[in-house]
Structures are given as C-alpha cells and as structure tokens.
Amino acid sequence: MPDSKMSDSEMPDNSRPVGGHQDMRPLERREGDRRKDSIHRAIVILMALDIVMGATIAAVGLGVLQDQAIALAGGGLALCGLVLLVFFELFGRRG
C-alpha cells in the first residue's frame, strides 16, 4: 500500500500546462488578440456614427425644418451615443 504522504520532491508539478499549451488563459483575455481589437474598433466606429447621425438630425431639424422636436431628438441621440462611447472607452479596456 503506497504511503499517502509525499515529500515535496515527489509531488507532481501542476504548474506546467497540460498538453503543451503555453498560454491557458481564455482567448479573449490574451494580449494582442486581433479579434478583440477589431470588435472594439467596430463598436467605437458605430458609436461615433451614432453621434454624427444625431448631430446631423439635430442640425437639419433646427436649420432646415425649423422643428424643435426633431432637433431635440437628434441632440438626444447624439448625447446618448457620446455617453455610451465614453463609458465604453473607460470600462471596455479593463480585463
């Protein structure tokens, strides 16, 4: 019957990754992951387009149509896009 107490030199080395993989972190947590960078860039571009569209709607509503409700809706859309973009940039890079 084997002894249940092993010395430190007999303990298996669990610090090495199984299967020869060097980096066992999930793929989205690895530094330099191109998919994460491209997704981040796409989200930033879409939020920036939201801001531009909202500002355009506000400008057309005020300047061309002389309608304060359309201008307010466009300004609200641009403001929401700006707030989301700021929060995404502040908290989106944490990992």
C-alpha positions in Angstrom: 0.0 0.0 0.0 1.5 3.3 -1.1 2.3 6.0 1.5 -0.2 8.8 1.3 2.3 11.4 2.5 4.7 12.5 -0.3 7.6 14.8 0.1 7.9 18.0 -1.9 10.2 16.4 -4.4 7.7 13.6 -5.1 4.7 16.0 -5.6 3.6 16.3 -9.3 4.4 19.6 -11.0 1.0 21.1 -11.7 2.4 24.5 -12.7 3.1 23.3 -16.2 0.2 23.5 -18.7 -1.3 20.2 -19.8 -1.0 19.3 -23.5 2.0 21.6 -24.1 -0.1 24.8 -24.3 1.9 27.8 -23.2 -1.0 30.2 -22.5 -4.0 28.7 -20.8 -6.0 31.9 -20.4 -9.2 32.3 -22.5 -8.6 33.6 -26.0 -10.4 36.9 -25.3 -8.0 37.6 -22.4 -4.8 37.3 -24.3 -2.8 40.4 -25.1 -2.7 41.3 -28.8 -5.8 39.4 -29.7 -6.7 40.8 -33.1 -10.4 39.8 -32.9 -10.9 41.8 -29.7 -9.2 44.8 -31.2 -11.3 44.7 -34.4 -14.5 44.2 -32.4 -13.5 47.1 -30.1 -12.7 49.3 -33.1 -16.0 48.4 -34.8 -18.0 49.3 -31.7 -16.2 52.7 -31.4 -16.9 53.4 -35.1 -20.6 52.6 -34.8 -20.9 54.8 -31.7 -19.1 57.6 -33.5 -21.5 57.2 -36.4 -24.4 57.4 -34.0 -23.1 60.7 -32.7 -22.6 62.1 -36.2 -26.1 61.0 -37.3 -27.7 62.5 -34.1 -25.9 65.8 -34.7 -26.9 65.8 -38.4 -30.6 65.2 -37.4 -30.4 68.0 -34.9 -28.9 70.4 -37.4 -31.4 69.6 -40.1 -34.3 69.7 -37.6 -33.2 73.2 -36.4 -31.8 74.7 -39.6 -33.9 73.3 -42.4 -37.1 72.1 -41.0 -37.4 74.6 -38.1 -38.8 71.8 -35.9 -37.6 71.9 -32.4 -38.8 68.3 -31.6 -36.7 66.8 -34.4 -33.7 68.8 -33.2 -34.2 67.7 -29.7 -34.5 64.0 -30.7 -31.3 64.3 -32.8 -29.5 66.0 -29.9 -30.6 63.3 -27.5 -29.4 60.6 -29.9 -26.0 62.3 -30.2 -25.8 62.8 -26.4 -26.7 59.1 -25.7 -24.1 57.9 -28.3 -21.4 60.2 -26.7 -22.2 58.9 -23.1 -22.1 55.3 -24.3 -18.8 55.9 -26.1 -17.2 57.5 -23.1 -18.3 54.7 -20.7 -17.2 52.0 -23.3 -13.8 53.6 -23.6 -13.4 53.9 -19.8 -14.6 50.4 -18.9 -14.2 48.4 -22.1 -10.4 48.1 -21.9 -10.3 46.6 -18.4 -9.5 42.9 -18.4 
